[in-house]
Amino acid sequence: MPLFYFFMTQFPYPYIKVQPDRYIFISRGRKRIAKVVEFVELEIESTMNLVFGDLLPDNTIESEANSDNGDMRQVLVTVVEILIDYTQHNTSTQILILGNTEVRKQIVRTGFKNKLSGSRKKIGCRRCNSR
């Protein structure tokens, strides 16, 4: 079954916006894990980097964590929903989404591409089909 099918059938976790550029939600797979999505300003004008990972006790982000919590699809759908919410409130901002490992780069290319393809006009997705 294609990966995008799962993205279209999953519902996002509830999330909260705790700062203008930071969102938190709880992954409820095998265990409860606090996740954070933060949009970090880059030196490129009106461009933010999407940073995602586990929320650590000191309020920092562990972006290289591999939680293996059994709910990857639902977590990614939640991240995409947060991305849509953020871009609706920051219409002139471009978002850079990169994976920090080869596996995560593949997830961005396949999962995000398919989930975002129907929302390109809404969030200005460019190069969703590039490799």
Secondary structure, 3 states (H helix, E strand, C coil): CCHHHHHHHCCCCCEEEEECCEEEEEEECCCEEEEEEEEEECCCCCEEEEEEEEECCCCCEECCCCCCCCCHHHHHHHHHHHHHHHHHHCCCCEEECCCCCHHHHHHHHHHHHHHHHHHHHHHCCCCCCCC
